[in-house]
Amino acid sequence: MLAYLPPTQPDAVFVWQVGVAPELRGQGLAARMLSALVRRPAAAPARYLTATVTPDNASSLALFRGFAARHDLPFNLGPCFPAALFPGSHADEDLIQIGPLRHAQGISAEAR
């Protein structure tokens, strides 16, 4: 998982990419990584977990929706980057915003 605190949005931790080896998929590893991410001391200033996703990326949408649901956090999805901003053929990217996080000490790494 790659994530960072954007300098222009210090109240958010932005998840750039989530990757799980094919043989380990379906075991809740990505969900546990998200939980561990928001519990890290470096993420303490963050009130929101954010990411972008193409509308056809059902597995990413399910991951983030599931994370929000398991932790009883608001989930918002809206337009972010239109396809015209990308070279070649690329879909629109929508913005996911989860939170406000209550802070993350209450988020269990075991939650699936």
BALOBA-1460 file (C-alpha; in Angstrom, 3 decimals):
// residues 112
<rec num="1" residu="m" x="0.000" y="0.000" z="0.000"/>
<rec num="2" residu="l" x="1.228" y="3.472" z="-0.892"/>
<rec num="3" residu="a" x="-0.268" y="6.431" z="0.953"/>
<rec num="4" residu="y" x="0.725" y="9.930" z="2.000"/>
<rec num="5" residu="l" x="-0.501" y="13.112" z="3.672"/>
<rec num="6" residu="p" x="-0.911" y="15.644" z="0.846"/>
<rec num="7" residu="p" x="0.777" y="18.950" z="1.766"/>
<rec num="8" residu="t" x="-2.232" y="20.862" z="0.425"/>
<rec num="9" residu="q" x="-4.699" y="18.738" z="2.414"/>
<rec num="10" residu="p" x="-3.077" y="17.858" z="5.763"/>
<rec num="11" residu="d" x="-6.367" y="16.605" z="7.232"/>
<rec num="12" residu="a" x="-6.447" y="13.651" z="4.814"/>
<rec num="13" residu="v" x="-4.420" y="10.528" z="4.288"/>
<rec num="14" residu="f" x="-4.496" y="9.743" z="0.565"/>
<rec num="15" residu="v" x="-4.235" y="6.109" z="-0.514"/>
<rec num="16" residu="w" x="-2.371" y="6.123" z="-3.798"/>
<rec num="17" residu="q" x="-2.348" y="2.400" z="-4.466"/>
<rec num="18" residu="v" x="-3.310" y="-0.890" z="-2.843"/>
<rec num="19" residu="g" x="-1.794" y="-4.124" z="-4.085"/>
<rec num="20" residu="v" x="-2.209" y="-7.689" z="-2.882"/>
<rec num="21" residu="a" x="-0.531" y="-10.691" z="-4.506"/>
<rec num="22" residu="p" x="-3.062" y="-12.820" z="-6.390"/>
<rec num="23" residu="e" x="-2.497" y="-15.838" z="-4.149"/>
<rec num="24" residu="l" x="-3.299" y="-13.754" z="-1.041"/>
<rec num="25" residu="r" x="-6.470" y="-12.063" z="-2.307"/>
<rec num="26" residu="g" x="-9.774" y="-12.746" z="-0.592"/>
<rec num="27" residu="q" x="-8.261" y="-13.018" z="2.879"/>
<rec num="28" residu="g" x="-8.976" y="-9.477" z="4.093"/>
<rec num="29" residu="l" x="-5.358" y="-8.344" z="3.822"/>
<rec num="30" residu="a" x="-6.153" y="-5.050" z="2.058"/>
<rec num="31" residu="a" x="-8.807" y="-4.230" z="4.678"/>
<rec num="32" residu="r" x="-6.326" y="-4.884" z="7.470"/>
<rec num="33" residu="m" x="-3.735" y="-2.689" z="5.722"/>
<rec num="34" residu="l" x="-6.221" y="0.205" z="5.585"/>
<rec num="35" residu="s" x="-7.003" y="-0.205" z="9.278"/>
<rec num="36" residu="a" x="-3.299" y="-0.301" z="10.149"/>
<rec num="37" residu="l" x="-2.659" y="2.760" z="7.981"/>
<rec num="38" residu="v" x="-5.112" y="5.009" z="9.792"/>
<rec num="39" residu="r" x="-3.810" y="3.823" z="13.183"/>
<rec num="40" residu="r" x="-0.213" y="4.845" z="12.398"/>
<rec num="41" residu="p" x="1.072" y="7.864" z="14.359"/>
<rec num="42" residu="a" x="1.929" y="9.629" z="11.093"/>
<rec num="43" residu="a" x="-1.760" y="9.517" z="10.130"/>
<rec num="44" residu="a" x="-2.921" y="11.069" z="13.423"/>
<rec num="45" residu="p" x="-3.562" y="14.521" z="11.875"/>
<rec num="46" residu="a" x="-5.849" y="12.992" z="9.247"/>
<rec num="47" residu="r" x="-9.587" y="13.357" z="9.652"/>
<rec num="48" residu="y" x="-10.290" y="11.656" z="6.326"/>
<rec num="49" residu="l" x="-9.120" y="8.680" z="4.309"/>
<rec num="50" residu="t" x="-9.178" y="9.543" z="0.603"/>
<rec num="51" residu="a" x="-8.447" y="7.779" z="-2.675"/>
<rec num="52" residu="t" x="-9.353" y="8.013" z="-6.343"/>
<rec num="53" residu="v" x="-10.875" y="5.153" z="-8.287"/>
<rec num="54" residu="t" x="-12.291" y="4.537" z="-11.737"/>
<rec num="55" residu="p" x="-16.021" y="3.736" z="-11.694"/>
<rec num="56" residu="d" x="-15.398" y="0.264" z="-13.151"/>
<rec num="57" residu="n" x="-12.964" y="-0.785" z="-10.379"/>
<rec num="58" residu="a" x="-15.464" y="-2.841" z="-8.400"/>
<rec num="59" residu="s" x="-12.875" y="-4.440" z="-6.106"/>
<rec num="60" residu="s" x="-11.432" y="-1.089" z="-4.976"/>
<rec num="61" residu="l" x="-14.877" y="0.373" z="-4.475"/>
<rec num="62" residu="a" x="-15.864" y="-2.671" z="-2.411"/>
<rec num="63" residu="l" x="-12.681" y="-2.390" z="-0.323"/>
<rec num="64" residu="f" x="-13.263" y="1.262" z="0.584"/>
<rec num="65" residu="r" x="-17.042" y="0.917" z="1.032"/>
<rec num="66" residu="g" x="-16.463" y="-2.104" z="3.245"/>
<rec num="67" residu="f" x="-13.875" y="-0.274" z="5.328"/>
<rec num="68" residu="a" x="-16.293" y="2.603" z="5.911"/>
<rec num="69" residu="a" x="-19.175" y="0.265" z="6.738"/>
<rec num="70" residu="r" x="-17.152" y="-1.904" z="9.154"/>
<rec num="71" residu="h" x="-16.028" y="1.148" z="11.083"/>
<rec num="72" residu="d" x="-19.369" y="2.982" z="10.822"/>
<rec num="73" residu="l" x="-17.794" y="5.907" z="8.967"/>
<rec num="74" residu="p" x="-19.416" y="8.128" z="6.335"/>
<rec num="75" residu="f" x="-18.497" y="7.204" z="2.744"/>
<rec num="76" residu="n" x="-18.655" y="9.806" z="-0.024"/>
<rec num="77" residu="l" x="-17.958" y="9.299" z="-3.714"/>
<rec num="78" residu="g" x="-17.873" y="12.091" z="-6.270"/>
<rec num="79" residu="p" x="-16.195" y="13.292" z="-9.438"/>
<rec num="80" residu="c" x="-12.531" y="14.219" z="-9.291"/>
<rec num="81" residu="f" x="-10.466" y="13.862" z="-12.476"/>
<rec num="82" residu="p" x="-12.172" y="13.735" z="-15.884"/>
<rec num="83" residu="a" x="-10.774" y="11.294" z="-18.425"/>
<rec num="84" residu="a" x="-9.653" y="14.207" z="-20.615"/>
<rec num="85" residu="l" x="-6.859" y="14.962" z="-18.139"/>
<rec num="86" residu="f" x="-5.166" y="11.616" z="-18.855"/>
<rec num="87" residu="p" x="-3.232" y="10.639" z="-21.972"/>
<rec num="88" residu="g" x="-4.605" y="7.848" z="-24.103"/>
<rec num="89" residu="s" x="-7.766" y="6.057" z="-23.154"/>
<rec num="90" residu="h" x="-8.398" y="6.373" z="-19.431"/>
<rec num="91" residu="a" x="-11.624" y="6.484" z="-17.483"/>
<rec num="92" residu="d" x="-12.729" y="9.257" z="-15.163"/>
<rec num="93" residu="e" x="-11.356" y="9.042" z="-11.623"/>
<rec num="94" residu="d" x="-13.812" y="9.560" z="-8.777"/>
<rec num="95" residu="l" x="-12.800" y="10.752" z="-5.324"/>
<rec num="96" residu="i" x="-13.523" y="8.580" z="-2.314"/>
<rec num="97" residu="q" x="-13.673" y="10.339" z="1.036"/>
<rec num="98" residu="i" x="-14.187" y="8.354" z="4.231"/>
<rec num="99" residu="g" x="-14.649" y="10.105" z="7.535"/>
<rec num="100" residu="p" x="-14.335" y="12.017" z="9.633"/>
<rec num="101" residu="l" x="-12.223" y="9.369" z="11.328"/>
<rec num="102" residu="r" x="-12.956" y="9.234" z="15.043"/>
<rec num="103" residu="h" x="-9.633" y="8.852" z="15.653"/>
<rec num="104" residu="a" x="-8.277" y="5.677" z="14.585"/>
<rec num="105" residu="q" x="-7.268" y="4.106" z="17.872"/>
<rec num="106" residu="g" x="-10.746" y="2.559" z="17.833"/>
<rec num="107" residu="i" x="-10.203" y="0.996" z="14.415"/>
<rec num="108" residu="s" x="-9.238" y="-2.618" z="14.786"/>
<rec num="109" residu="a" x="-6.691" y="-4.206" z="12.479"/>
<rec num="110" residu="e" x="-8.703" y="-7.427" z="12.688"/>
<rec num="111" residu="a" x="-11.918" y="-5.936" z="11.317"/>
<rec num="112" residu="r" x="-12.839" y="-7.341" z="7.930"/>
